[in-house]
């Protein structure tokens, strides 16, 4: 290379980089491309109540929005999935639906079928694995969170951290929801469990436990989605948490920052969030919002505005915890595009990508551990170090582990083994908890033929 040759010229001579970054400004897709929203004004679109009232909950409402732009093949496939396979009922705010097939066009059917957001928000029967729709070791509560409830809705899984499930509803229902046994309406396949205590009694018990358990310093406030908790109730609960001296971190879990950003832009919510953030700052508590975005199409100007507003009023961080899913984001390009949209355009820190959990009828989304390892390797070096997400395997009875932290791996049968360095809330008397190896299973469809035959010979069937 001569002195006059630039680095970019040298790269062109040697070959292009595996991923080429090009800054892309965020765009709000024009909702008026859909017949059912052709007369919706911008003021209506920005109104959180309008968004909630006009959520799509069934095929009739979906047809009313899409009109004849999507043909009967799609509706029939969607109906079949809802009847036979779906673990979550339909619920899409207009904001979320508007990010599917954002380019529009005369015939949306093929665009809809191929769209990454459609694949997990509006799954159809044709998406599912026809041979192994579920792994034989899948389960409704795949992470065993309810087993670790110390009071109703409060999971004490890690030594210093708890998960507080305040309610069992969300503004939108994702097809891959890890809490599909509790969250949302029952489906023909899944009779959902119910929270039994009144919200005020459940919150009282949570606060009482945290006061009695000074070893807990970190509380994830979730559900469901905290955006469905009436703000005055959520603010009151957060202020009670901030009154516990040993609580040092509070994280608000809400996919609605992406699915219904209008909620987080309401004046009463913004003003209340500022009161909570000021109190947290005064008491030295780290207050963060954790959202759930799986594809760059979901990152729109409204989402960026909601994130910036939260930061402006004093929330310390807005972070993203996506889910790694085949057909949605399980390529280096899709992950990097999403991370640059989050970090560069919306001030949302790419934090984790979880491997999709082993719930029923999820095999078409799940990737093998080796695939996740390859993806982690592929995205290194492009983003700032602090904004390079970790790809995580959430191993039952173990917890979050970086995908390279396994202890042993049988690639042929798709069984990885993991160890841990702490006891969960149900293992205090288990003398082998810290020496046991815990298994995790790759999707059978990703195994070599010998491995697939081995599973067939076990006589196990999909759950």
C-alpha angles and dihedrals in degrees: 000000000000123000089255094055113099124219091247091052090050091051090050089052094049098037138281124289114263087247126027116203116218118173110241121192117226119257131195105221113236105256089195089077087080113078094226092057100037093116099039112125126220090247090056092046092054092049113101093205092052089051093051094046092051098047114138109242104162144015094268091058091045090053090050089058100040099036114183094336091099119047132224095268090071096045092048092050091048092049091050091052093049091050100044113016118014117111092190130053121234118274122149126160113219089251092061095042090049091063092061114097090354095183094062121197142169095291116033098175098095092039091052094049092050097041115117096216092047089054093067103023097044105023117184130204091252090063095061124095104261094208104034108018087161131027113243088240096049118118141184094248095033095174094044091233095152090054087061097050109131088186126002108299097002112109115195100192103141127046097247102020138069136187116223112200103196096179142355102238137083136191086244135020119225116209092228097050110159090209093053090133091066111016124085135354123326117264129205087266101041128045099200124227116240135222105239106192123082109257092247092052092046091051092047090054092048093051092046091052093050091050089052094045109060092172089075111088102157126062124186107201108206144125125149091332126320088224087076093057110095104254097239090054094047093047091050091051092047092050089052090052090050088054092063106091095209095055107095104161129045122181123188112210114209131151085183089083084075101023098042109011088161088075092060091048096057110118093232091052094044092048092047093047089053091054091051093045092050091050091048091050092048091052095043095246121145109233117192139166118225115198134180119233120161105178138030091241088070092060104089133157090266091055090049090048092052092049094047091048092055090050092046092056093051110274104147099219142000109207135181126228106185129179120238108233134171111242091021112059110335096123129084091241094052093046094047093045089053094046093050091048091050099042101032102037109022105032090237115138115229100230116157139001109198121205106244108269125247099260123144119284094011102109094106089060100042124093128204120257091248090054090052090049090052090050092050089053093047096055097047118112100023101082128048109276094247090052098046105109123228116231108226136200109204100208117201111255089003109064134212117357130171106248093247094055097084119126098213136000131201100196094183095058094029096237120140124185125216137187132203142206103217141045123247120230092272098048105065091115096039107108093191099048093103097043101040121103113229120209129227123186132222119219107276091228090065094056126100116258093265091054093048090050090051091056091047090054092054090074090229120139134197113283 
